[in-house]
Amino acid sequence: MEALVVIDVQNDFCPGGSLAVAGGDEIVPIVNGLIERFDHVVLTQDWHPAGHSSFASSHPGKQPFETIEMPYGTQTLWPDHCVQGTKGALFHPDLVWTKGEIVIRKGFRTAIDSYSAFYENDHSTPTGLGGYLKERGIDKVTLVGLATDFCVAFSALDARKHGLDVTVRMDACRAIDLGGSLAAMTAKMKETGVVLA
């Protein structure tokens, strides 16, 4: 069985949002078309508490897109985004997401960021998605959403670790491309057997 996994198509990642991905809203009609065609749809939602440790504003003297060392490794600092209960954390208003069978919220632990739909950034704290897919008998996933080189790519790599067949629909993703991150993560996905379509 196959599921479509829609990654973080939220207001803050679209033009006008606090961490806008260029052209982020352009994917919405494509994603909606895919949602219509898939029998099983999963969505993820970045869901940070105010004052999250990944926010530059939580670290005096630090600016967005600088990095710091956290107990789990190097962390990029971001503008405040997808704060729980704010308009920025909501799905894009044109996303037809009601068919979604489950919404996986990630990044809600104050001390750790979360890119992947499967694990927090320590690569060991699970979100529960892996277990959910296994229990449902889903062994193949197609990933779409924002951003290609962060949450989509990390989700794709972890999906492969779970033994899933993984396709990333590149036309239904947009990237941040921070310091060559798009090329680096595209190469990593290819190396692990992710199909880039």
N, C-alpha and C positions, 0 to 999 in steps of 0.2 A: 504493500500500500504506500501511497505517496501523499505527502502534505506540502502545502505552500507555507513558508514561514516568512511573514512580513515583518521586517526589522525597523522599528523606531521611526515610522512615518508620522512624526510629531511636529507640531507648530514651531518649536524652537530650532528644529533642524531644517526648516524651510525658509525661503526668503522672507525677511522681516523678523525672524526669530533671533534669539540671543546667540545661537551657535549655528547660523545658517550655512547650509551646504549649497553651493552655487547650483541652481537648477533643480534643487530638491523637490520642488512642487511639480516639475515636469514629468516625474515618474508616476504620479497618482493615476492618470487615466490608464496607463499600462498595467499597473498593479491591480486596479479595479477589474480590468479585463481578465487577468489571471485568477483573481478571486472567484469570478463567475465560473471559470472553467474547472477549478479544483474542487474535489469532493470534501477535502479536509484542509482547513485553514487555521493557522496558529499566528498570533501576533505578539510582538514584544513591545514593551514600553519602558523607556528610561524613566526612572521614578525616584529622583533624589530628594532626600530631606534638605531643608534649608541649611546652609553652612556645611555642605558636604565636603569631605577632605580633598576631593578632586577639583574643587573650585579655587581659582587663583585668589579670590576674595577671602578665602579662609587662611591665607598665608601672607602675612604683612610683608610688603616690599616685593612680592612676586606678581608677575604679569601673566595674562593668559598666553598659553602656548609655550611658556617656559616649562622646564621639567624639575622634579624633585625626586629624592629617593624615599620610597615608602618601604615598610617591612616586607612587602611582596615584590619589590622591584622599582624600576623607574616609572614615574607617573607623569604624564603630560597634564599640565594644569589648564583648565577650561574656564571660559566665562560661565557664570551661574546659568544653568539651563535645566529644563525639565524638572522643575521643583514641584514636588507633590501638590496636587490640587490647583496648580496655576494653569492659565490658558496655554502657556508654552508647552506644558506636559501633555496636553490633549492631542489626540490624533488629528491630522489635517482634516479640515471640515469637509473636503470633497472625497475623503477616503471612505469607500463603502465597506466598512469593516464588520458589520453586524453578523455576517456569516461565520465569523471567527469562533472556533470551538473553545479556545482558551487564550487568555492574555497572560503572558509571562512578564511580570514586572521585575526589573533588575536595577542595581545601583542604589537600593534603598538602605543598605548598611552604611552608616556615616563614615566609617573608617576605611572603606575599600570601594574602588570603582569597579564597574562591570561593563565590559564591551560585549562579551559573548552572550548569546542566548542560553548557553549551557552552564557557564561557570563565571564566578566573579573573577577579578583580575589576579587573584592568587592561584588560579587554575586548579583549585581543589574544592572550593565551596560551591556546591551545585545549585542551580536554579530550580531543578526538578523537571526541566524539559526532557532530558535524556530518558528518565524513568517514564514520563508520560508517553513519549513516542513509542518506547519499547512495549509498554502495557497495551497500547492501542494497535500494536502490530505494524507500525509504520517503519519502513526500512529505507525509504527514499525521500529526500527533501529537496525542494527548489527554494532558494533564498532570493529575496528581493528587499530593497529598502535603502536605509541611510545609516552610516556612510560606507561605501564600498570598502575602503581601506581600514576601517576600524570595526564597527559592530558587525557588519556583514562578513568581513573576512575572518574575524576571530570566531564568529559563529560557525562558519563553513569549516574551519580547521578543527574545531571541537566536534562538529558533527561527524567528520571523518574518524576522529578518535573513538567515537561511539559506534563505528563500523557502518555508518549510513552511506548510501550513495548520495552524492551531493552535486547539485547543479546551481550555479549562480547566474541569474539572468542579468547580464551586465547592462542591458538597455533599460532595466527597471531598477537601477542603482545609480547613485551619484557619489562622488568622492570628495573628501576634504583635501587630500594630497598635500600633507604636511611634510616638507623636507624629503620628498621622494617616496612617501609612504605608499602611494598607489602602486608604483612599479614593484616595490619590495613585497607588498602583500599579495599582489597578483602572481608574482613568481612563487611565493610560498604556497598559495592555493594550488597552483598547477603541480608543484612538486608532490603534494599530498594526494593528488588524484581528484581534486575538485574539477568538475567540468564547467568551463566558462563559456556560456552560450550567448 
